[in-house]
Amino acid sequence: PQGAFLSFAFSPDGALVAAGDHSSLRLFRRQSGREVGPRRDLEGYVCSVDFSPDGERVLFSSARTDSVESSYFPTGALPELYEVAVTGGAPRMLFTNPAGEARWCPDGRQIVYREEKAYENEWRQRDVNAFARDIWIYDTASGRHRRVTENPGGDHAPVWDGDDSTLLMLSEIDGDSFNLRRLDLASGDSTPLTGHRV
């Protein structure tokens, strides 16, 4: 339904909540629930949000009209990453690669994200094909992207595990169900933390 939130995140100090819906990015005070600052009406849905480590910016992925620099132009079906100041202003596109589920590294130097290769159900299981999603890391200083997973099944929901050396994620690397795994970024080795079978 219109107005239903698709994603949310707490600011580092816990005072604010950023929430994305089908057409806007909104900020609320956690204690009172009151909306703060200008509502950011956007051209497309907001499918993931995160605060920068300093709490001054909100990172979000949104399916908006693509930049002419994008190989996907002019589709708005695949989301790209943007950031906007908590105090307001125009959103700034970080890069044209389709990306979702993005999270800042605690030191602010990197952003982990899920590559969006095609428009399909993100929770489809046993998704073994060329469109299965992988996890990438974007270096904010150099502008370089680095793929950190590559398997025939899908990888989803990456989060930093305390620092910049490991990630937690859902993965179908075993070819069966989504399971929680810890990924060591230096070695590339992933360790299963759950072993669900469907």
N, C-alpha and C positions, 0 to 999 in steps of 0.2 A: 504493500500500500504506500501511497505517497506520504512522505514524512517519516516513514519508518527508518530508524538508523541502521546502517549497514556495517558500521565500524565505530570504535571509539578508543581513546587513549587518555591516560592521566598524565598531567604535567609532572616533571621531575620532583617538584615540591608538593605535589598532591593537591594543589589549590584549584586547578582547572581541569575540565574534561573537554577534549575535542571530539566532536561527533560528526560523522559524514552520513548523508542520506542520498536520495535519488537526484538531488539538484543543488545541494549546498553543503558548506562546511560551517559548523557552528561551534561556539565556545560557551561553556557554562561554568559557573562557580560550583565546585563540588559540594560545599556545605549547604548552600541555599537552593541550588538548581536553577538560579537565575541566569539568563543568557547575558553575556558580556561582549562588548565590542560590536563591530559591525558584522552582520550576517553576510557570509560570502556566498552569494548566489553564483552558481557555476553553470557551464554549458552541458555538463554531464554528471553522472553519478560518481560518488566518492566511495571507493571500495576498500581503502585502508588509510589509517592515519597514525602518526606518531609525532611526539614532540622532540625537538632537538635537545641534546643533553643540557644546554643552558636554559631551556624553557622559553626561548625567545622566538622560535619558529615552529611551524607545524608542517610536517612532511605528509603529503597525501598522494594517492594514486587516483586518477580520474579519467574516465573515458570521455574525452572532449574531442573537438575537431583537431585532427593531427596537424602538426607543423609541416610546412612544405618541405622541410629537411628530412622528414621521415619517409622511409620506403613504404610505409603503410598509408600515407596520405592518399585520399581524403577520408578514410574511415574513422569513425569515433567508437568502434566496437572494442578496441583493445586499449587498456589504460596506460598512461605514462605517469612519471613522477613529477610532482610540483612541490614547491614550498612557498609559504606565505608567512609574513611576520604576524605574531600574536596581536600586535597593535593595529593591524590592518594593512591595506595596500593591495596591489595587484599580485596575483600568484605568478611565480617564476618557474618555467619548465626547467628541470634539471638535465634531462636528456630525452631523446626521442624513442629510445628502445621501449617497447611495451613491457611494463613492469607492475607488479602488485606485491602486497604483503611486505612492504619495505619497513625496515627498522634501522634507526641510527645506532652505530657502535657507541658504547659509553664515552669514548674519548672524542667523538664527533668527526673522526677522520675518514670513516667508511660508512657505507650504507649497504646492508644486505637486502636482497630482493628476490622475488620469484619471477623468473622470465615468463612472459605471456606469449606463447607462440601462436595460439589460435583461439578462437572463441568457442569454448565448449564448457560443459559442466565441470567445475573445479574439483568436485568430490567424486567423480566417476572413478570407480575402483578398477584395478587391473588395466589401467590405461597405458598399455604398452604400444606406443606408436611414435611417429616422428613429432607429434604435438605434445608429448608428455613434458611437463614443466621441469626446469632445472633451477638451481639456486646460483645466484651470481653476487659478487661484491663489487661495489662502485667506490673507487678512491676519490674523495672529494677534492683533493689537492691536484692530482694529476689528470683527473677525468677518465682514467682507465677503468675498464670492466674486466673482471676475472671470473670465469666459470669455476665453481667449486663442487658441483655435482654433475654427473653425466651418467644417467642410467636409463634403461628403456621404460621404466615406470615413472610415476610422478613424484616430485618432491615439493613439499608445501610448508607454509607457516614457519619460516626461519626466524629464530631469535638468538641474540647473543647470550652466551652462557657465562656472564660475568665480566669478560674482558674481550680482547680482539683475537684470541687464539682458538676458541671453540664456538660452535653453534649447536643449538638444538633444533630439530626439524621433524616433520612427519615425512615418511618416505615409504615408497613401495619397492625399495631396492631388492627386497627378497622375493618380489614378483607376486605377492599375495595381497595382504591388507596394508593400510596405512599403519605404521608403527613409529613410535618416538625413537629417534636416534641422536647420538652425540657425534658431531663431526669435528675431528682435529684438523684445523686448517693447514698446519705445517706439513703433516704427513699425508693428508687426504683420507685417512682411515676413519671409518664410521663404526660406532659401537651401538648395537641395539639396546634400548632401555625397556622396551615392551616387546611382547611376542604374540600379539593377537592374530588369530586366523579367522577368516570369514569363509 
